[in-house]
Amino acid sequence: MDKESFVRYWHSEDVHDGKVRQVIQDTEQVRVLVDTSDGRLVTFEFSGVESVSLNRPEGMLLYSLTEIGSAPPHRKFVFTNWEEDDEARLEVMATDMVQIHDTSRQETLEARQIPIACNLNDSDFQERRAGLLGTVKAGVVETKELEDGYAYHFPSDVSWLATLANLITVERACCPFLRFNLRLEPAEGPIWLELTGPPGTKDFLNSIFGD
């Protein structure tokens, strides 16, 4: 790392030896969830986001969260990978890292006890959901099993972004136990939707997307 560009390390006690659990991106905000080495869940929230550079960061073992010098008003934050030969990376260019939330292991376990089931039974909603799920299921090109769910590969056609965003909106309303990570590969590459959650999530997803 260029020493002249180094600004500082952030929250070493939380990041060092932690693992990236999830990256959640909105229009101008990014949240990075990190499981610390002592069993807590820490959320880093970045505001005024200009760009995000990432390559499969989920599960990345962290050495540090480093701020690198950049042209104002933006600041460059790098989640440094412990494994030098690993291509996983995560960098966020933003105006600020606004806050950090610490969640104890007990609170995390309680969050995972949300029932693994759809909790909305309105007939119109379920009819809409069924049609959307059918469209999405038909578009799956490849499925990869994850530790706590599945990753679904979709064509790179931009029209799929709207479809998948619609699916996420619907599933968040009826299945609060699910975690969503929508990932776009560089150079107009494939689109991946990762659906994960507590134990039992895989069986639930198999009931929806399985043959």
N, C-alpha and C positions, 0 to 999 in steps of 0.2 A: 504494500500500500504506500502511496506517495505521502511522505511525512508532512510535506508542505500543505497538502490538501486536507489533512486530518483536523477535525474540529474537537470532537470529544466522543467518549463512550457514554451511552445512555443506559441507566438502570441495569448495570452489570449483574447485580444480585438476582434479578428476575430472568435475564436473558441467557447468561452463561450456562451451558449444558441443558438449556430448555429445548423444546421442540415446537415448531410451527404446527398448530392444529388446523387453522383455517384462515383464509384471506377473503374478506367480504368487501366488495367494491360497489360504491355508489357513484353518482356523477362527479362530485367534488370531494368525496370522503372515502377513506379506506380504513378498515379495521383489521388488525392482525391479531389473532388469538394465539397465545403461546402457553403451552403447558410447561411450567417451571420444573426444575429438578426436584423441588420439595413438594410437589403435588398440587400446586395452586394453578388457577387459570388466570392469566393476565391478558388484558385487552389493550392494545396500542391503537389510538385513534388519530388519524392524520387528516387535517383539513386543508382546503385550498389545494387539492391535489392536481398537479399538472400532468404527471405521467407515472406509470407503474411498470417496472420491468421484472418479469418473473418467469420462472421455469420450474414447474412442479414443486412449489415450496412446501406443500403439506408433508409433514414428517421430517423436515430438514432439522438436523441437529445444529444448534446455534453456538457460535463462539461469542458473538457480541452483536449489539445494535450500535452502529457507528454513524456519526454525522460527518459528512464530507463537505468541504467548502464548495459553494456554487454561487452563481450570480443571484443577488437579491431580486425579488423578495422570496424566491424559492430556496429550499434547503433540501439536501440530498441525504436520505437515511438508508443505510445498508444493513440488512440482516446478514451477518457474515456466517457462512457455512463452515462448520468445524472440519468437514471432510473436504480436503483440497481437491481430490479427484472426482468429487461428486458435482454434477452439472446443475444441481438445484440451486436456485438463487431467488432473491427478493430484494428489490430496491424501490423506494418510494420518493418521488420528488414532490414536495408539498411546502406550503408556507408555514405550517406549524404541526407539532405533535401535541394535540390539545389536552389529552388527559389519559390517565391509566386507571383501569379498574382491576382490583385484586379480588378474586373469588376463592373462597376456601374450598378445600376438598369436599367438605360436607355439603356446601351449597351446590357444588358441581354434581355430586351424587344425587341430590334431591332433584336437580333439573333433569337428570337422566331417568327419573321415575315417572315421567309423563307417559300415560298409556299409549301403547303402540297400536293405534286405531284411528280411523277417520271419525271426527267428532261432530260433523255437520250432516244432517239427514234430510235437509230440504230437497224435495224431488227435482225441482228445476236446477238447483245447484249440482246435484249428483248427475243429472242428464248432461249438463254442460261439461262436467268433469270427465265423464265417461267418453264423450266425443273427443275431448282434448287428449286424454290419455291414449286413445286409439291412434290418433294422428302421430303423437310422439313415439309410441311403441313401434309404429310402422317405419319411422325414420331412423331408428337405431342401426348404426353400421357395425358397431363393435361394443362389447361389454367387458369391462375389466373388474374383477373382484378386488375390493379394498378390505382393510381390516374391519371396518365398521359400516360397510355399505357397498355401493357399486359406482363405477364411473361409466357413463354412456357416451359413446362417440357419435356425433352427428355430422352431416355434410357441412362444408364450409360456406354454403350459400347463406347470405346475410338474412334471408327471410326466416331462417331458423331462430335467429335471436329473438324476434318478436314472439314466436311460438313458445319458445322455452321460457321467456320472461312471463308469458301468460300462465304457463304451467306452474312456475314458481309461486306466482300470486295466488293461484287456486289452492295449491298444496299447502302453502303456509297458513291459509285460512282454516283448512280442515285437518291438517296433520302437523301439529305444533312440535312434535318430537323430531322432525326432520331438519337436517342441516343441508344447505345448498351452496354449491360452489360452481359457478359458471366460468369456464376457462376457454380463451380463444388463443390458439397457437399462432406464432408469427407467420408472416408472408401468406396471409389468407389461408392458413392451414385449418385443420379440423376444429370443430367446436366440441368441448367436453362438458358434460353436466355431471357433477359428483353429488350423489345423494347418500348421506351418512346419518348415523344416529346411534342410540343406545342399543344394547342387546335386544334382538328380535326384529331389528330394522331390515336385515337381509331377507328374512322370511316374508315380511310385509312387501318389500320391493319385488320379490319373486312372484308374489300373488298378483302383482300389477303388470310386470314386464316379462314374466316368465312365459314359456311356451304353453 
